[in-house]
């Protein structure tokens, strides 16, 4: 009899613990769903604020000139980009931030720039640049690479244009150069064929003629 009572008590205790665990799990799932819903609302508020700020953006001034081998172009400095965007971001409770991270391996050192937009409710949007080689012995070149990464990352995350929009021009130039190269190769091939025909010896028949 005692054994039967003990078994019954054990079963009752197990059932109570199981029910308690199921209740706690249900509460945790409800809380997680509420947290997700609140997060969606918070991000919705963040995106709305960012959209309002972007609606007031003007394309940054392009005060810098870069000289290439075959063409020159103007671009916006980071100061130009922030002057055109940061006041509108701050008015909506959005803070712009950038910092660098260095990675070292047997192949050398690379640098990436992490760009963040942080909202007043604690949420943030983060973006990481592509890594570039970083030579510590060439300080000026290294700093120039970081400056380039920061400018590109800023224009990408803010959705503004930081350089001259000459994509079509450069694409047309690339096509023209490709066509010129193809025409040159075709002309060389034709010239080579002509030379081969001119230098080719006439064939001589070795079959004796038969007189009728």
C-alpha positions as CSV (number, residue, x, y, z in Angstrom):
1,X,0.0,0.0,0.0
2,X,2.8,2.4,0.9
3,X,4.5,1.7,-2.4
4,X,1.3,2.4,-4.3
5,X,1.0,5.7,-2.5
6,X,4.6,6.7,-3.2
7,X,4.2,5.9,-6.9
8,X,1.0,8.0,-7.0
9,X,2.7,10.9,-5.3
10,X,5.7,10.6,-7.7
11,X,3.3,10.6,-10.7
12,X,1.4,13.6,-9.3
13,X,4.6,15.5,-8.7
14,X,5.8,14.8,-12.2
15,X,2.5,16.0,-13.7
16,X,2.7,19.2,-11.7
17,X,6.3,19.9,-12.8
18,X,5.3,19.1,-16.4
19,X,2.3,21.5,-16.3
20,X,4.5,24.2,-14.6
21,X,7.1,23.8,-17.3
22,X,4.5,24.0,-20.1
23,X,3.1,27.2,-18.5
24,X,6.5,28.8,-18.2
25,X,7.3,27.8,-21.8
26,X,4.0,29.4,-23.0
27,X,4.8,32.6,-21.1
28,X,8.3,32.7,-22.6
29,X,6.9,32.2,-26.1
30,X,4.3,35.0,-25.5
31,X,7.0,37.3,-24.2
32,X,9.3,36.5,-27.2
33,X,6.4,37.3,-29.6
34,X,5.7,40.5,-27.8
35,X,9.3,41.5,-27.9
36,X,9.4,40.8,-31.7
37,X,6.3,42.8,-32.2
38,X,7.8,45.7,-30.2
39,X,11.0,45.4,-32.1
40,X,9.0,45.6,-35.4
41,X,7.3,48.7,-34.1
42,X,10.6,50.3,-33.0
43,X,12.3,49.6,-36.3
44,X,9.2,50.9,-38.1
45,X,9.6,54.2,-36.1
46,X,13.3,54.2,-36.9
47,X,12.7,53.7,-40.7
48,X,10.0,56.4,-40.7
49,X,12.4,58.9,-39.1
50,X,15.2,58.0,-41.5
51,X,12.8,58.4,-44.5
52,X,11.8,61.9,-43.2
53,X,15.5,62.8,-42.9
54,X,16.3,61.5,-46.4
55,X,13.4,63.5,-47.9
56,X,15.3,66.6,-46.8
57,X,18.7,65.5,-48.0
58,X,20.4,67.5,-50.9
59,X,23.1,65.9,-53.0
60,X,26.4,66.8,-51.3
61,X,28.6,69.5,-52.9
62,X,31.5,68.1,-54.9
63,X,34.4,70.2,-53.8
64,X,37.3,67.8,-54.5
65,X,39.0,67.0,-57.8
66,X,40.6,63.7,-58.6
67,X,42.9,63.3,-61.6
68,X,43.2,60.0,-63.4
69,X,45.3,58.8,-66.3
70,X,42.7,59.5,-69.0
71,X,40.0,61.6,-67.2
72,X,39.4,63.8,-64.2
73,X,36.3,63.7,-61.9
74,X,35.0,65.6,-58.9
75,X,33.7,64.0,-55.7
76,X,32.4,65.0,-52.3
77,X,34.6,64.9,-49.2
78,X,33.2,63.2,-46.1
79,X,32.7,66.7,-44.7
80,X,30.6,67.6,-47.7
81,X,28.5,64.5,-47.3
82,X,27.9,65.1,-43.6
83,X,27.1,68.8,-44.1
84,X,24.3,67.8,-46.5
85,X,22.8,65.0,-44.3
86,X,23.8,65.1,-40.6
87,X,21.6,68.1,-39.6
88,X,18.5,66.3,-40.9
89,X,19.5,63.0,-39.3
90,X,20.1,64.6,-35.9
91,X,16.7,66.4,-36.1
92,X,15.1,63.0,-36.3
93,X,17.1,61.6,-33.4
94,X,19.5,59.6,-35.7
95,X,23.3,59.6,-35.0
96,X,25.8,58.9,-37.7
97,X,29.0,57.0,-36.6
98,X,32.0,55.4,-38.2
99,X,35.0,53.4,-36.9
100,X,37.7,51.3,-38.3
101,X,38.8,47.7,-37.7
102,X,42.1,46.1,-38.6
103,X,42.7,42.5,-39.3
104,X,46.1,40.9,-39.5
105,X,47.0,37.6,-41.1
106,X,50.0,35.9,-42.8
107,X,49.0,37.8,-46.0
108,X,49.3,41.2,-44.3
109,X,46.9,43.8,-42.7
110,X,43.5,44.8,-44.0
111,X,41.2,47.6,-42.8
112,X,37.4,47.8,-42.9
113,X,35.2,50.7,-42.0
114,X,32.0,50.1,-39.9
115,X,29.3,52.7,-40.5
116,X,26.3,52.9,-38.2
117,X,23.1,54.9,-38.0
118,X,21.9,54.8,-34.4
119,X,18.4,55.8,-33.4
120,X,17.2,57.4,-30.1
121,X,15.4,54.2,-29.1
122,X,18.7,52.3,-29.1
123,X,18.3,50.5,-32.4
124,X,20.9,50.8,-35.1
125,X,21.7,50.0,-38.7
126,X,25.2,48.8,-39.3
127,X,27.2,48.3,-42.5
128,X,30.7,47.0,-43.0
129,X,32.9,48.0,-46.0
130,X,34.9,45.7,-48.2
131,X,38.5,45.2,-46.7
132,X,41.4,46.9,-48.3
133,X,45.1,46.2,-47.8
134,X,46.7,48.5,-45.2
135,X,50.4,49.1,-45.4
136,X,51.6,50.6,-42.0
137,X,54.8,51.7,-43.6
138,X,53.0,54.0,-46.1
139,X,51.0,56.2,-43.8
140,X,49.7,58.7,-46.3
141,X,48.5,56.0,-48.7
142,X,46.9,54.1,-45.8
143,X,45.0,57.1,-44.5
144,X,43.9,57.8,-48.1
145,X,42.4,54.3,-48.3
146,X,40.5,54.8,-45.0
147,X,39.2,58.2,-46.2
148,X,38.0,56.5,-49.4
149,X,36.2,53.7,-47.5
150,X,34.5,56.2,-45.2
151,X,33.2,58.3,-48.1
152,X,31.9,55.3,-50.0
153,X,30.3,53.8,-46.9
154,X,28.6,57.1,-46.0
155,X,27.1,57.6,-49.4
156,X,25.9,54.0,-49.5
157,X,24.1,53.9,-46.1
158,X,22.7,57.4,-46.6
159,X,21.6,57.0,-50.2
160,X,23.2,60.1,-51.6
161,X,25.5,60.6,-54.6
162,X,29.0,61.5,-53.7
163,X,30.8,61.4,-57.1
164,X,30.0,62.5,-60.7
165,X,27.4,60.2,-62.3
166,X,29.5,59.4,-65.3
167,X,28.8,55.7,-65.4
168,X,27.4,55.9,-68.9
169,X,30.3,57.9,-70.2
170,X,32.8,55.4,-68.8
171,X,30.8,52.5,-70.1
172,X,30.7,54.0,-73.6
173,X,34.5,54.7,-73.4
174,X,35.1,51.1,-72.4
175,X,32.9,49.8,-75.3
176,X,34.7,52.1,-77.7
177,X,38.1,50.9,-76.5
178,X,37.0,47.3,-76.9
179,X,35.7,47.9,-80.4
180,X,39.0,49.6,-81.3
181,X,41.0,46.7,-79.9
182,X,38.8,44.2,-81.9
183,X,39.2,46.2,-85.1
184,X,42.9,46.3,-84.6
185,X,43.0,42.5,-84.1
186,X,40.8,41.9,-87.2
187,X,43.0,44.2,-89.3
188,X,46.1,42.3,-88.1
189,X,44.5,39.0,-88.9
190,X,43.6,40.1,-92.4
191,X,47.0,41.4,-93.0
192,X,48.6,38.2,-91.9
193,X,46.3,36.2,-94.2
194,X,47.2,38.4,-97.1
195,X,50.9,37.9,-96.4
196,X,50.4,34.1,-96.2
197,X,48.7,34.1,-99.6
198,X,51.3,36.2,-101.2
199,X,54.2,34.1,-99.9
200,X,52.5,30.8,-100.5
201,X,54.3,28.7,-103.3
202,X,52.1,27.4,-106.1
203,X,51.5,23.7,-106.0
204,X,53.2,21.6,-108.7
205,X,51.5,18.5,-110.1
206,X,53.7,15.4,-110.1
207,X,51.2,13.3,-112.1
208,X,52.6,12.6,-115.6
209,X,50.4,13.7,-118.5
210,X,49.0,11.1,-120.8
211,X,49.1,11.7,-124.5
212,X,46.2,10.5,-126.5
